[in-house]
């Protein structure tokens, strides 16, 4: 799926980003138990993301061994799909470890421009990616995945009709 990206940061590990995109597309296509859900993931600079966010609820992934919370772990993927029904962002470290979930991202949105019809999840994704120079992935309940790199839309993956756009 990395070929979908117009650009990506040099620091970003391809296998981690690919695993994250695969999971985002699965969530967009399948939803959870037949219901469409949205999700938001940040990738990179996890300590800075945690400092720029706050928990919405007690964090379900907190306290688990990092080896058990890797984004590519098949056992974690079901958990992430289930947790995506809850509000808030997933925070993924550069090495692929999910370090937090259900986070409210609290960053300025000045200078971020979105297309018409995109809501607060996409604004939060674009804003945090610009503010911290990271990657953010927004999964829309309509089945579209948008990737933001450093505040810019790097890819749009439409899972509704098998169409993928750049």
C-alpha positions as a Markdown table, in Angstrom:
| # | Residue | x | y | z |
|---|---|---|---|---|
| 1 | Unk | 0.0 | 0.0 | 0.0 |
| 2 | Unk | 3.0 | 2.3 | 0.3 |
| 3 | Unk | 2.8 | 2.9 | -3.4 |
| 4 | Unk | -0.5 | 4.9 | -2.7 |
| 5 | Unk | 1.5 | 7.6 | -0.9 |
| 6 | Unk | 2.5 | 10.8 | -2.7 |
| 7 | Unk | 5.3 | 11.3 | -0.2 |
| 8 | Unk | 6.3 | 10.0 | 3.2 |
| 9 | Unk | 8.9 | 11.1 | 5.8 |
| 10 | Unk | 12.3 | 9.5 | 5.6 |
| 11 | Unk | 12.2 | 8.4 | 9.3 |
| 12 | Unk | 9.1 | 6.3 | 8.7 |
| 13 | Unk | 9.7 | 2.5 | 8.7 |
| 14 | Unk | 8.0 | 1.1 | 5.6 |
| 15 | Unk | 6.9 | -2.2 | 7.3 |
| 16 | Unk | 5.3 | -0.2 | 10.2 |
| 17 | Unk | 3.5 | 2.2 | 7.9 |
| 18 | Unk | 2.3 | -0.7 | 5.6 |
| 19 | Unk | 0.9 | -2.6 | 8.6 |
| 20 | Unk | -0.9 | 0.5 | 9.8 |
| 21 | Unk | -2.4 | 1.2 | 6.4 |
| 22 | Unk | -3.5 | -2.4 | 6.0 |
| 23 | Unk | -5.3 | -2.2 | 9.4 |
| 24 | Unk | -6.9 | 1.2 | 8.5 |
| 25 | Unk | -8.2 | -0.3 | 5.2 |
| 26 | Unk | -9.6 | -3.3 | 7.0 |
| 27 | Unk | -11.4 | -1.0 | 9.5 |
| 28 | Unk | -12.8 | 1.1 | 6.6 |
| 29 | Unk | -14.0 | -2.0 | 4.6 |
| 30 | Unk | -15.3 | -4.2 | 7.5 |
| 31 | Unk | -16.2 | -1.8 | 10.2 |
| 32 | Unk | -17.0 | -3.7 | 13.4 |
| 33 | Unk | -19.7 | -6.3 | 13.6 |
| 34 | Unk | -21.4 | -5.0 | 10.5 |
| 35 | Unk | -21.4 | -1.3 | 11.6 |
| 36 | Unk | -19.2 | 1.3 | 9.9 |
| 37 | Unk | -16.7 | 2.9 | 12.2 |
| 38 | Unk | -14.1 | 5.6 | 11.9 |
| 39 | Unk | -10.6 | 5.7 | 13.5 |
| 40 | Unk | -7.6 | 7.9 | 13.8 |
| 41 | Unk | -4.0 | 6.8 | 14.1 |
| 42 | Unk | -0.8 | 8.8 | 14.7 |
| 43 | Unk | 2.5 | 7.4 | 13.7 |
| 44 | Unk | 5.8 | 8.7 | 15.1 |
| 45 | Unk | 7.0 | 10.9 | 18.0 |
| 46 | Unk | 4.7 | 9.1 | 20.4 |
| 47 | Unk | 6.0 | 11.0 | 23.5 |
| 48 | Unk | 5.2 | 14.3 | 21.8 |
| 49 | Unk | 1.8 | 13.1 | 20.7 |
| 50 | Unk | 1.1 | 12.0 | 24.3 |
| 51 | Unk | 2.2 | 15.4 | 25.5 |
| 52 | Unk | -0.1 | 17.1 | 22.9 |
| 53 | Unk | -3.2 | 15.0 | 23.8 |
| 54 | Unk | -5.2 | 13.7 | 26.8 |
| 55 | Unk | -7.0 | 10.5 | 27.6 |
| 56 | Unk | -10.8 | 10.4 | 27.0 |
| 57 | Unk | -11.2 | 7.3 | 29.1 |
| 58 | Unk | -9.0 | 4.9 | 31.0 |
| 59 | Unk | -6.6 | 3.6 | 28.3 |
| 60 | Unk | -7.3 | 0.0 | 27.4 |
| 61 | Unk | -3.8 | -0.6 | 25.9 |
| 62 | Unk | -1.9 | 1.0 | 28.8 |
| 63 | Unk | 0.3 | -1.3 | 30.8 |
| 64 | Unk | 0.6 | -4.1 | 28.2 |
| 65 | Unk | 4.0 | -5.4 | 27.2 |
| 66 | Unk | 5.2 | -3.6 | 24.0 |
| 67 | Unk | 5.6 | -7.0 | 22.2 |
| 68 | Unk | 1.9 | -7.6 | 22.7 |
| 69 | Unk | 0.9 | -4.2 | 21.3 |
| 70 | Unk | 2.7 | -4.1 | 17.9 |
| 71 | Unk | 0.5 | -2.9 | 15.1 |
| 72 | Unk | 1.3 | -6.0 | 13.0 |
| 73 | Unk | 0.4 | -8.5 | 15.7 |
| 74 | Unk | -2.8 | -10.3 | 14.5 |
| 75 | Unk | -4.0 | -10.6 | 18.1 |
| 76 | Unk | -3.9 | -6.8 | 18.6 |
| 77 | Unk | -5.7 | -6.1 | 15.3 |
| 78 | Unk | -9.0 | -7.4 | 16.6 |
| 79 | Unk | -8.6 | -5.3 | 19.7 |
| 80 | Unk | -7.9 | -2.2 | 17.7 |
| 81 | Unk | -10.9 | -2.8 | 15.6 |
| 82 | Unk | -13.1 | -3.2 | 18.7 |
| 83 | Unk | -11.6 | -0.1 | 20.3 |
| 84 | Unk | -12.1 | 2.0 | 17.1 |
| 85 | Unk | -15.8 | 2.1 | 18.1 |
| 86 | Unk | -14.7 | 4.4 | 20.9 |
| 87 | Unk | -13.8 | 8.0 | 20.4 |
| 88 | Unk | -10.1 | 9.1 | 20.3 |
| 89 | Unk | -6.9 | 8.5 | 18.5 |
| 90 | Unk | -4.5 | 5.6 | 18.6 |
| 91 | Unk | -0.9 | 6.6 | 19.2 |
| 92 | Unk | 1.7 | 4.4 | 17.4 |
| 93 | Unk | 5.4 | 4.7 | 18.1 |
| 94 | Unk | 7.9 | 4.7 | 15.2 |
| 95 | Unk | 8.7 | 1.1 | 15.9 |
| 96 | Unk | 5.0 | 0.1 | 15.5 |
| 97 | Unk | 4.0 | -0.3 | 19.1 |
| 98 | Unk | 0.6 | 1.1 | 20.0 |
| 99 | Unk | 1.4 | 3.1 | 23.1 |
| 100 | Unk | -2.0 | 4.6 | 23.7 |
| 101 | Unk | -5.6 | 4.7 | 22.6 |
| 102 | Unk | -8.7 | 6.8 | 23.1 |
| 103 | Unk | -6.7 | 10.1 | 23.1 |
| 104 | Unk | -8.1 | 13.5 | 22.4 |
| 105 | Unk | -5.6 | 15.4 | 20.2 |
| 106 | Unk | -5.1 | 18.9 | 21.3 |
| 107 | Unk | -3.1 | 20.8 | 18.7 |
| 108 | Unk | -3.7 | 24.0 | 16.8 |
| 109 | Unk | -5.3 | 23.8 | 13.4 |
| 110 | Unk | -4.1 | 27.1 | 12.1 |
| 111 | Unk | -2.8 | 26.8 | 8.6 |
| 112 | Unk | -4.5 | 23.5 | 7.9 |
| 113 | Unk | -6.8 | 23.3 | 4.9 |
| 114 | Unk | -9.2 | 20.4 | 4.3 |
| 115 | Unk | -11.5 | 19.5 | 1.4 |
| 116 | Unk | -15.2 | 20.2 | 1.8 |
| 117 | Unk | -17.1 | 17.5 | 3.8 |
| 118 | Unk | -14.2 | 16.4 | 6.0 |
| 119 | Unk | -14.9 | 16.6 | 9.7 |
| 120 | Unk | -13.1 | 16.9 | 13.0 |
| 121 | Unk | -11.3 | 13.6 | 12.8 |
| 122 | Unk | -9.6 | 14.7 | 9.6 |
| 123 | Unk | -8.9 | 18.1 | 10.9 |
| 124 | Unk | -7.3 | 16.5 | 14.0 |
| 125 | Unk | -5.2 | 14.2 | 11.8 |
| 126 | Unk | -4.0 | 16.9 | 9.5 |
| 127 | Unk | -3.3 | 19.3 | 12.4 |
| 128 | Unk | -1.3 | 16.8 | 14.5 |
| 129 | Unk | 0.7 | 15.7 | 11.5 |
| 130 | Unk | 1.6 | 19.3 | 10.7 |
| 131 | Unk | 2.3 | 20.3 | 14.3 |
| 132 | Unk | 4.6 | 17.4 | 15.1 |
| 133 | Unk | 5.8 | 16.5 | 11.6 |
| 134 | Unk | 4.4 | 13.0 | 11.8 |
| 135 | Unk | 2.1 | 10.7 | 9.9 |
| 136 | Unk | -1.6 | 10.5 | 10.8 |
| 137 | Unk | -4.2 | 8.2 | 9.3 |
| 138 | Unk | -7.9 | 9.0 | 9.4 |
| 139 | Unk | -10.5 | 6.3 | 8.6 |
| 140 | Unk | -13.9 | 7.8 | 7.7 |
| 141 | Unk | -17.1 | 6.0 | 8.5 |
| 142 | Unk | -17.9 | 6.3 | 4.8 |
| 143 | Unk | -15.0 | 3.8 | 4.0 |
| 144 | Unk | -12.3 | 6.3 | 2.9 |
| 145 | Unk | -8.8 | 6.3 | 4.4 |
| 146 | Unk | -6.8 | 9.5 | 4.3 |
| 147 | Unk | -3.1 | 9.7 | 5.1 |
| 148 | Unk | -1.6 | 13.0 | 6.3 |
| 149 | Unk | 2.1 | 13.6 | 6.3 |
| 150 | Unk | 3.3 | 16.8 | 7.9 |
| 151 | Unk | -0.1 | 18.5 | 7.4 |
| 152 | Unk | -0.6 | 17.5 | 3.8 |
| 153 | Unk | -2.8 | 14.9 | 2.3 |
| 154 | Unk | -0.5 | 12.2 | 1.1 |
| 155 | Unk | -3.0 | 9.6 | 0.0 |
| 156 | Unk | -6.7 | 8.9 | -0.3 |
| 157 | Unk | -7.8 | 5.2 | -0.4 |
| 158 | Unk | -11.4 | 4.7 | -1.2 |
| 159 | Unk | -12.5 | 1.2 | -0.1 |
| 160 | Unk | -16.1 | 1.5 | -1.0 |
| 161 | Unk | -15.9 | 0.4 | -4.6 |
| 162 | Unk | -12.4 | -1.1 | -4.7 |
| 163 | Unk | -11.2 | 2.2 | -6.1 |
| 164 | Unk | -8.0 | 3.6 | -4.9 |
| 165 | Unk | -7.0 | 7.2 | -5.6 |
| 166 | Unk | -3.7 | 9.0 | -5.1 |
